Amino acid sequence: MSELFEVGKTYTFYFSSDQGIRQITGLVVGYETPLAKVETGGLTRVINCASSLFLEAVRRRDDEPIPPNSEGR
């Protein structure tokens, strides 16, 4: 079975929160089940994909630019 996330590819991660849906878009630089290491907006984040707040992740096209505000609500 292949890895869930491709290192070197950009994804938008969606989470539920008290304020609704939260999203983070960034480049996956590492993945070790269930954690994804993501670079976004000058920060390196570790996302727990096994969290009950994690909803989904969508891979962005290679030619699609990362939005300037990579973390949105």
Stockholm file with secondary structure:
# STOCKHOLM 1.0

chainA/1-73         MSELFEVGKTYTFYFSSDQGIRQITGLVVGYETPLAKVETGGLTRVINCASSLFLEAVRRRDDEPIPPNSEGR
#=GR chainA/1-73 SS CCCSSCTTCEEEEEEEETTEEEEEEEEEEEEETTEEEEEETTEEEEEETTSTTEEEEEECCTTSCCCSSCEEC
#=GC SS_cons        CCCSSCTTCEEEEEEEETTEEEEEEEEEEEEETTEEEEEETTEEEEEETTSTTEEEEEECCTTSCCCSSCEEC
//
